[in-house]
Amino acid sequence: MNTKNLVLMALLVSVGAALYVIIPGINGGMKPDFMLTMMFVGILLFPNVKSVFLLAVTTGVISGLFSTFPGGFFPNIVDKFVTAFVFFAAVVVLKKFVSKLPVAIILCAGGTVLSGSVFLSAAIFIIGANIPFSLLFATVVLPAMALNAIAFALIYPIVITLVKRSKFETAVSQTA
């Protein structure tokens, strides 16, 4: 694994953590997870198992540490692992189309829905809470999907432009 690529992944995770911390909570303190958006950017830039694993671990632990959801540490880790590898599988399957921004945005939105569903399911299972899944899905996951898709649509082209101008070896720079 290239050190420069590790640094870029760390920068993406740190930007995601900063956004995660400053975004105010909705519906009892739950927040849209912009670390997830940055994880998706990292997976699109570095679509290999090692990088996906590293991004899943770091985003899971950091978002778990900053989670305002009661007992949200372990659900965040489970959620990021499942979401990262399902997203990675979708990127591999759609390899020829994923370089198009609309496809990447749809993948990000779908990944956010998956992430929210896995998080809520894991949280309900692990902490044994009597939380209505459908209410939280409608009031937190769907707005988070919209916000993450918008953020991704704004951030991803900027990152791609910067990566193409730099000497980073990413999936994007190899197709350019």
Order of alpha helices (4+ residues) and beta strands (2+ residues): alpha-alpha-alpha-alpha-alpha-alpha-alpha-alpha
